[in-house]
Amino acid sequence: MADILDGQRIAIVGGGLIGLFSAYYLAERGASVVIVERKQPGSGAARGNGGLIVWTECTPLAGPGVLGHTLRTLFSRTSPFFVKPSSLLENAGFLYGFARQCSERAFRENLARLDFLNRRTETLYRDLKEKGVGTRIAPIGILRVFASKEAALADRALLADLAGRGLGPPPGPLMEDGELRAFEPALAGAARAGFVQQGEAFTNPSVTVDELIAAVRAKGVEILEDAVVTDIVEDGRTVRVIAGAREVKADKCLLAAGAWSRDLARRIGLDLPLVPGKGYSFTVRPAVVPQRAIALGDAHAGATPLGEGRLRFAGTMEFDGTYDRFNPRRITAIKAAAAPYFQGIDWKASEDEWVGPRPMTPDGAPFIGKVPGRERTFIAAGHNMLGLSLGPATGTVVAEMMAGTAEPALLQALSPRR
């Protein structure tokens, strides 16, 4: 697909999901792409996440009813949303912005922001699968499970409302107690009600990341590993990406370093309300592996089958002012919350315990656009917990943006200036 990007050299700071997908679609348009990655491609939050692809129901974390529950448990070490008291001042701006986004009106506006991207997701992933990326993605729906019929009905009503406005298919029929556990034998007594949200998908994220890395390399994308970028400098018709003793010259630059984008953005004059919200995961080998991914609505955790008898649990949101400091209490908290819902699991035999920072924004939507005051530097960061879902759509938007063909309304909705 030849166009205005043919022959242009584009540097991407960050080799996570957003950087890799952007490289894929930029290379498709004929650009010469180099990724400058602080560690190895696909590190950070790309591999250890829950592997969910929500291509019909992409919602922000902030919403009606969230604020009250969050405030009551904010400093509890077992809470799924935990702020370390010593980091409260550092995160105060984000938390204030998050609180303002918890109204019904803000929730609807932010849904619309995400829909600019999410409407592309299903089509793009189907195309990618034909090209060898995302071959293990299972589009068979996600089972949403609750401790009470009332909680399940409330969640189902929200999804039915979204479906009525064209945001995904309607939820499946409600199942209770024995019917639910017969449908999914891995469940235990705490699973009192649930339903399948059709159209959603799940995967082993590491497999998808490996396929994506192979695809961008096949397109000629260069990847510089172990290169921590310290500055991005525009010099007339070029931009220089400086990583220690190494320097990359390009026609344009994309900052897509996930949670690490904030500090570098500040260095080049862009102060964003973007903070690292750490998520945790681990893997077990249950006696019965679920047929599909399971979202535990009350426990605020999820379980995803990875293949080969493995089941990954993921959850929690920790704000402690660090990017990747591991706190074993968070793993313990996920186990305690999930254990009543499952049978046949030796929780002491967990493997691959992991922590990674998600780039969280108050309104739940990423920042995509040109860096204010710059001509050749762009940003795509702040995808919260939706990097795997929105990565392909973001990559196509980045390519359109750099080619000058992106939809103005989309760029306005996701602008770094908003």
C-alpha positions in Angstrom: 0.0 0.0 0.0 2.2 2.8 -1.3 1.4 6.4 -0.1 3.0 9.5 1.4 5.0 7.4 3.9 7.0 5.6 1.3 10.7 6.0 2.1 10.2 8.0 5.3 12.2 6.8 8.3 10.2 6.7 11.4 11.6 6.0 14.9 9.3 4.5 17.5 10.2 4.8 21.2 8.9 1.7 22.8 8.5 -1.9 21.7 5.4 -3.0 23.6 2.1 -3.7 22.0 1.4 -0.2 20.8 4.9 0.3 19.4 4.8 -3.1 17.7 1.4 -2.6 16.1 2.3 0.9 15.0 5.5 -0.4 13.4 3.5 -3.1 11.6 1.1 -0.7 10.0 3.7 2.0 9.3 5.8 -0.6 7.5 2.8 -1.7 5.5 2.6 1.8 4.2 6.1 1.7 3.0 7.9 3.5 5.9 11.3 2.5 7.1 10.8 1.8 10.8 13.2 1.5 13.7 12.0 0.6 17.2 14.1 1.8 20.2 13.2 -0.4 23.2 14.4 0.0 26.8 14.6 -3.7 27.3 13.4 -6.3 24.8 10.4 -6.1 22.4 7.2 -7.3 24.0 8.3 -6.6 27.6 6.4 -4.5 30.1 2.7 -5.2 30.2 2.6 -6.9 26.8 3.0 -10.5 27.9 1.8 -10.9 31.5 -1.7 -9.5 31.0 -5.0 -11.4 31.1 -5.1 -11.9 27.3 -8.6 -10.5 26.9 -9.6 -8.8 23.6 -12.8 -6.9 24.2 -13.8 -6.0 20.6 -17.4 -5.3 21.4 -17.4 -4.0 24.9 -14.5 -1.6 25.5 -15.3 0.4 28.7 -13.3 2.9 30.8 -12.5 2.0 34.4 -14.1 5.1 35.7 -17.9 5.0 35.7 -21.1 5.5 37.8 -20.8 3.8 41.2 -17.1 3.2 41.0 -16.0 6.2 43.1 -17.8 5.2 46.3 -16.5 1.7 46.4 -13.0 2.8 45.4 -12.8 5.4 48.2 -14.0 2.9 50.8 -11.2 0.5 50.0 -8.5 2.8 48.6 -5.8 2.1 51.2 -6.7 -1.6 51.9 -3.9 -3.9 50.9 -6.4 -6.5 49.8 -8.4 -4.1 47.7 -8.4 -4.7 43.9 -7.8 -0.9 43.6 -5.0 0.0 46.0 -3.1 3.3 46.5 0.0 3.2 48.7 -0.5 6.0 51.2 3.1 7.3 50.7 2.4 7.7 47.0 -0.9 9.6 47.4 0.6 13.0 46.7 2.3 11.8 43.6 -0.9 10.3 42.3 -3.3 13.0 43.5 -3.7 14.7 40.1 -4.6 11.4 38.5 -7.0 10.4 41.3 -8.8 13.7 41.2 -9.2 13.4 37.4 -10.4 9.9 37.8 -13.0 11.0 40.3 -14.3 13.6 37.9 -14.8 10.9 35.2 -17.1 8.7 37.4 -20.3 10.5 36.4 -22.8 9.0 34.0 -22.2 11.8 31.5 -18.4 11.4 31.6 -18.7 7.6 31.2 -20.8 8.0 28.1 -18.4 10.5 26.6 -15.4 8.3 27.3 -17.2 5.3 25.8 -17.5 7.3 22.6 -13.7 8.1 22.7 -12.9 4.4 23.0 -15.4 3.5 20.3 -13.4 5.6 17.8 -10.7 2.9 18.1 -12.7 -0.2 19.2 -15.0 -0.2 16.1 -12.0 -1.3 14.1 -10.8 -4.1 16.4 -12.7 -7.2 15.2 -12.0 -6.6 11.5 -8.3 -5.8 12.1 -7.7 -8.9 14.2 -9.5 -11.1 11.6 -7.2 -9.7 8.9 -4.1 -10.1 11.2 -5.0 -13.8 11.9 -4.9 -14.5 8.1 -1.4 -13.0 8.0 -0.1 -15.1 10.9 -0.6 -12.7 13.9 -3.0 -13.7 16.6 -3.5 -17.3 15.4 -4.4 -18.5 18.9 -7.2 -15.9 19.4 -10.4 -17.6 20.4 -13.5 -15.5 19.6 -15.9 -17.6 21.5 -17.0 -15.1 24.2 -16.1 -14.4 27.8 -18.0 -15.9 30.7 -18.9 -13.2 33.3 -19.4 -14.7 36.8 -20.8 -13.1 39.9 -21.5 -14.0 43.6 -25.1 -13.0 43.3 -27.9 -12.9 40.8 -28.4 -9.2 41.5 -24.8 -8.3 40.6 -25.1 -10.4 37.4 -28.3 -8.8 36.4 -26.9 -5.3 36.9 -23.8 -6.1 34.8 -26.0 -7.8 32.1 -28.3 -4.7 32.0 -25.3 -2.4 31.3 -24.1 -4.6 28.5 -27.7 -4.9 27.1 -27.8 -1.1 27.1 -24.6 -0.8 25.2 -25.8 -3.4 22.7 -29.0 -1.3 22.2 -26.8 1.6 21.2 -24.8 -0.4 18.8 -21.8 -1.1 21.1 -21.6 -4.9 20.8 -24.0 -7.9 20.7 -26.5 -8.5 23.5 -25.4 -10.6 26.4 -26.3 -14.3 26.6 -29.0 -15.7 28.9 -28.5 -15.6 32.6 -27.4 -18.9 34.2 -27.6 -19.6 37.9 -26.1 -22.1 40.4 -26.2 -25.6 39.0 -26.9 -24.6 35.5 -23.9 -22.2 35.5 -21.5 -24.8 37.0 -22.8 -27.5 34.6 -22.0 -25.1 31.8 -18.5 -24.5 33.2 -17.4 -27.4 35.4 -14.3 -25.6 36.6 -16.5 -23.3 38.7 -17.2 -23.8 42.4 -20.0 -22.7 44.9 -19.3 -19.0 45.0 -20.2 -18.8 41.3 -23.9 -18.1 41.7 -24.8 -16.4 38.5 -23.3 -15.5 35.1 -23.6 -15.2 31.4 -21.5 -15.3 28.3 -20.7 -12.0 26.6 -20.6 -13.1 23.0 -18.2 -11.6 20.5 -15.4 -11.2 22.9 -12.1 -13.1 22.5 -9.1 -14.2 24.5 -5.6 -15.5 23.8 -2.2 -16.4 25.2 -0.7 -12.9 25.0 2.9 -14.1 24.7 2.1 -16.2 21.6 0.4 -13.2 20.0 3.4 -10.9 20.9 5.9 -13.4 19.5 3.9 -13.6 16.2 3.7 -9.8 16.0 7.5 -9.4 16.6 8.1 -12.0 13.8 5.8 -10.1 11.5 7.4 -6.7 12.0 10.8 -8.2 11.5 9.6 -9.8 8.3 8.5 -6.3 7.2 12.1 -5.0 7.7 11.5 -3.2 11.0 14.8 -2.7 12.9 14.6 -3.2 16.7 17.3 -1.7 19.0 17.1 -3.5 22.3 18.4 -2.4 25.8 18.3 1.2 24.6 16.8 3.6 27.2 15.8 6.8 25.5 16.7 10.0 27.4 15.6 12.7 24.9 13.9 13.4 21.6 15.3 16.4 19.7 13.9 18.0 16.6 16.5 19.6 14.3 14.8 21.2 11.4 13.8 18.5 9.0 14.9 15.6 11.2 14.3 14.2 14.7 17.0 12.6 16.8 16.2 9.9 19.4 19.0 9.8 21.9 19.6 6.6 23.9 22.8 6.9 25.8 25.7 6.7 23.4 23.3 5.6 20.6 21.4 8.1 18.4 18.7 7.4 15.8 17.9 10.0 13.2 14.5 9.9 11.5 11.9 12.0 9.7 9.3 11.4 12.4 9.2 9.9 15.8 6.4 8.2 17.8 6.5 8.0 21.6 4.8 4.7 22.5 6.6 3.6 25.6 3.5 2.7 27.7 3.7 3.8 31.3 7.2 5.0 30.7 5.9 7.6 28.2 5.1 10.1 31.0 8.6 11.0 32.0 9.9 11.3 28.5 6.8 13.3 27.5 7.5 15.8 30.3 11.1 16.2 29.0 9.8 17.3 25.6 7.3 19.7 27.1 4.1 17.6 27.4 2.7 17.0 30.9 0.2 14.2 30.8 -2.0 12.8 33.6 -0.6 9.3 32.9 0.5 7.1 35.8 1.7 3.5 36.1 -1.1 1.3 37.5 0.5 -2.1 38.3 -1.3 -5.3 37.4 -0.3 -8.8 38.6 -0.7 -12.3 37.2 0.2 -15.8 37.9 -0.4 -19.3 36.3 -1.8 -22.5 37.8 -2.5 -26.0 36.5 -6.1 -26.8 37.5 -7.7 -30.3 37.4 -10.3 -28.9 35.0 -9.3 -26.0 32.7 -12.1 -23.7 31.8 -13.4 -23.7 28.2 -13.1 -20.0 27.9 -11.8 -16.9 29.7 -13.7 -16.0 32.9 -14.2 -12.5 34.3 -15.0 -12.5 38.0 -17.1 -9.4 38.4 -17.2 -9.2 42.2 -13.6 -10.3 42.7 -12.3 -7.9 40.0 -10.0 -10.6 38.6 -10.0 -12.9 35.6 -8.8 -16.3 34.5 -7.6 -17.1 30.9 -6.7 -20.6 29.6 -3.3 -20.4 28.0 -3.1 -23.9 26.6 -1.1 -27.0 27.7 -3.2 -27.2 30.9 -2.3 -23.8 32.2 -4.7 -21.1 33.5 -3.6 -17.5 34.1 -5.2 -15.4 36.8 -4.8 -11.6 36.4 -6.1 -8.6 38.3 -5.6 -5.8 40.8 -4.6 -2.2 40.2 -1.8 -0.9 42.4 -0.6 2.7 42.6 2.6 2.8 44.6 4.8 5.2 42.6 6.9 2.5 41.0 6.8 0.8 37.6 7.7 -2.8 38.4 8.4 -3.4 42.1 6.9 -6.7 42.9 4.5 -6.9 45.9 3.7 -10.6 46.8 0.7 -9.4 48.8 -1.1 -8.5 45.6 -0.7 -12.1 44.3 -2.1 -13.4 47.6 -5.1 -11.0 47.3 -6.0 -12.2 43.8 -5.8 -15.9 45.1 -8.0 -15.1 48.1 -10.6 -13.3 45.9 -10.7 -16.0 43.2 -10.4 -19.2 45.2 -14.1 -19.5 46.2 -15.1 -19.5 42.5 -12.9 -22.4 41.3 -12.4 -26.0 42.2 -9.4 -28.4 41.7 -6.7 -25.7 42.0 -3.5 -26.0 44.1 -3.1 -22.3 44.8 0.3 -22.8 46.5 1.7 -24.2 43.3 1.4 -21.0 41.3 4.0 -20.3 38.6 5.1 -17.3 36.5 4.2 -14.7 39.1 4.4 -11.3 37.3 3.9 -7.6 37.7 3.7 -5.0 35.0 2.7 -1.3 34.7 -0.4 -0.3 32.8 -0.4 3.3 31.5 -3.5 4.7 33.2 -5.3 7.9 32.2 -8.2 9.5 34.2 -10.8 9.1 31.4 -9.7 5.6 30.3 -8.7 6.6 26.8 -5.2 6.9 25.3 -3.5 10.0 24.1 -2.9 9.9 20.3 -1.7 12.9 18.4 1.1 15.3 17.6 3.1 16.5 20.6 2.1 20.2 21.0 4.8 22.6 19.9 6.5 19.9 17.7 6.3 19.1 14.0 7.8 15.7 13.8 7.1 14.1 17.2 3.9 12.2 17.9 2.5 10.2 20.9 0.3 7.1 21.3 0.2 6.1 25.0 -2.2 5.7 27.8 -4.1 2.6 26.8 -4.9 1.6 30.4 -5.8 -2.1 30.4 -6.8 -2.2 26.8 -3.4 -2.4 24.9 -4.1 -5.8 23.5 -7.6 -4.9 22.5 -6.8 -1.5 21.0 -3.3 -2.1 19.7 -4.2 -2.8 16.0 -6.6 0.1 15.8 -4.1 2.4 17.3 -1.5 1.2 14.8 -3.7 2.1 11.9 -4.5 5.5 13.4 -0.8 6.2 13.9 -0.1 5.4 10.2 -3.0 7.6 9.1 -1.9 10.4 11.4 1.6 10.4 10.1 0.3 10.3 6.5 -2.0 13.2 7.2 -5.2 11.2 6.5 -6.6 10.5 10.0 -10.1 11.4 10.8 -10.1 14.9 12.5 -12.9 14.0 14.9 -10.9 11.0 16.1 -7.7 13.0 16.7 -9.7 15.6 18.5 -11.3 13.0 20.8 -7.9 11.4 21.7 -5.8 14.6 21.5 -3.0 15.0 24.1 -4.4 18.5 24.7 -7.8 17.3 25.9 
